Amino acid sequence: MPTALRLLKAKENYAIDPHATGLSPNEVIHAQTAEGGDVFVFRSGTIVTWGVDLKPLTAELLKASIGTHPISEREVEDLDFVEDSARENSRLKGDLITLGTKPPSAPEGVADASTAAQNITLAKVAFSSALARSTRLAVLENKMGKYGESTNDFTNLPLDSPSRLRSSQRMILQLSKDLLILRARLNHHSELTDPIPDLFWDSRAELGLERYFEQVSEALDISVRIEILNQRLDYAQEIIGTIRTMGTEQESTRLEWIIILLITVEVIFETRRIVAEIREESRQKIERLAISQGIPIDPVTRMPVRPVEPAEEKAK
């Protein structure tokens, strides 16, 4: 925010908070052009303009951004507005914002122009805050859509392909991380789910800023969209949980077969050892028996050598 404030101050014919609204520059920065256009820069990085070309201004303020979204992920909301000098209060009807520019009557019956300008600015802040909220929500909705596309391979994964499940463990972890980031950005690290932004807590009740904010929020179905997005996040969490469980079961089955194979190999080696011991014991018994009977022992095979009797001479 300090960098954005410095950039706006450096622009020619831009006045910062000209109507002394008392808004904290850490929450929202208001700048007004010499032609009467208004620019509001919110802490979330959202820019809302009234009667000012958004594109060149956005290009300049990008210098103050931290962790900007790619251009393809940026969202824009448009609402038309008119000024009505016969009204003191403002309203939203359909897609049209009507700004009441009639100065409020002072106790002495004299119209207060400076107060009217301040009230109009605060009304614009209220409408702009809801618009900013909608664009931030739209960014998360698009991210959720892309996230859903990235999980298509897993939802179509056949159950009889354990090798593919094992090779996708790293991707499953990445998808789980992305899902947690999305949920945190929606429910924890922003004011998207707050009924009313902190910005309006200290505003005068007679200004009706909360009502203006709620009118735009209802027109853009923000509450419904937040609920639907949370439902999609829950569904995605179930998918990832199911895939992780399938992968764990397949891995457990693989480990069980490895254990069975190792046990089988161990049994084979142990059987060979036992058979060798039995043969050695049998050989030693035969050797001892042969020695006791005076039968010679072959020094190589360590087995008894049967004596060969001479063949009888053939009769002549």
URSULTA-V294577 format. One record per run of one state. SS is the DSSP state (H for helix, E for strand, - for the rest). FROM is the first residue (numbers start at 1). TO is the last residue. If there is no record, write none. Layout:
# URSULTA-V294577
SS	FROM	TO
SS	FROM	TO
This chain:
# URSULTA-V294577
-	1	1
H	2	10
-	11	13
E	14	16
-	17	27
E	28	33
-	34	37
E	38	42
-	43	46
E	47	50
-	51	53
H	54	64
-	65	70
H	71	73
-	74	79
E	80	84
-	85	90
E	91	93
-	94	95
E	96	100
-	101	104
E	105	105
-	106	110
E	111	111
-	112	112
H	113	150
-	151	151
H	152	155
-	156	161
H	162	167
-	168	168
H	169	187
-	188	197
H	198	200
-	201	204
H	205	207
-	208	208
H	209	219
-	220	221
H	222	292
-	293	296
E	297	297
-	298	303
E	304	304
-	305	316
